[in-house]
Amino acid sequence: ECPEIKTAEGKAAKRAVEALVRDAKSVTIYTSKADKYDRYLADVFFEMNDGTEVFLNNHLLAHGLADRKDAWQFADWEKVEQR
């Protein structure tokens, strides 16, 4: 889980991802379905120009730009009908 984009920490995470995108030869994204907020969780892989592969999720964790969230509530993934 990354910090909110409006925070200094969120901006730092965004800059790190932008740097990876600039230096990537290709990007592969695996996702399934949206949660109740219409957000998609994804596994993102960058194939870098030097041939190495970077798994974005682990990269962000390793560089202190995201926090690991081990406990999810089932309701996190259920869509809530708007009335």
C-alpha positions in Angstrom: 0.0 0.0 0.0 1.5 3.3 -1.1 0.9 6.6 0.7 -1.6 9.1 -0.6 -0.3 10.9 -3.7 -0.8 14.3 -2.1 1.7 13.6 0.6 5.5 14.0 0.3 5.8 10.2 0.6 3.3 9.7 -2.1 5.1 12.1 -4.4 8.4 10.2 -3.8 6.7 6.9 -4.7 5.3 8.5 -7.9 8.7 9.8 -8.9 10.3 6.3 -8.4 7.6 4.7 -10.6 8.1 7.4 -13.3 11.8 6.7 -13.3 11.2 3.0 -13.8 8.8 3.6 -16.6 11.3 5.9 -18.4 14.0 3.2 -18.2 11.8 0.3 -19.1 11.8 -1.6 -22.3 8.3 -3.0 -21.6 5.7 -3.2 -18.9 3.5 -6.1 -18.0 0.4 -5.7 -15.8 -1.6 -8.5 -14.2 -4.9 -7.6 -12.6 -8.3 -9.1 -11.8 -11.3 -7.0 -10.8 -12.0 -3.7 -9.2 -12.7 -3.3 -5.5 -15.6 -1.4 -4.0 -13.9 1.9 -4.8 -13.3 0.9 -8.5 -9.6 0.5 -7.8 -7.6 -2.3 -9.4 -4.9 -4.1 -7.6 -2.2 -5.2 -9.9 1.2 -6.9 -10.2 3.4 -4.8 -12.4 6.6 -6.0 -14.0 9.1 -3.8 -15.8 11.6 -5.3 -18.3 14.5 -2.9 -18.1 16.7 -1.9 -21.0 19.6 -3.9 -19.5 17.4 -7.1 -19.5 16.7 -7.2 -15.8 13.1 -7.5 -14.5 11.7 -5.4 -11.7 8.6 -6.4 -9.8 7.1 -3.0 -8.9 5.4 -4.2 -5.7 8.6 -5.5 -4.2 10.7 -2.6 -5.5 8.4 -0.1 -3.7 8.6 -2.2 -0.5 12.4 -2.6 -0.7 12.9 1.1 -1.1 10.5 2.1 1.7 8.0 3.7 -0.7 5.1 1.4 0.3 3.9 -0.6 3.3 3.0 -4.3 3.3 -0.7 -4.9 4.1 -1.2 -8.5 5.3 -4.7 -8.3 6.5 -7.5 -7.5 4.1 -11.1 -7.4 5.1 -13.4 -9.2 2.7 -15.4 -6.0 2.4 -12.4 -4.3 0.8 -13.2 -6.2 -2.4 -17.0 -6.1 -2.4 -18.7 -3.4 -4.4 -21.1 -1.3 -2.4 -24.3 -0.3 -4.2 -24.9 3.4 -4.2 -28.3 4.5 -3.2 
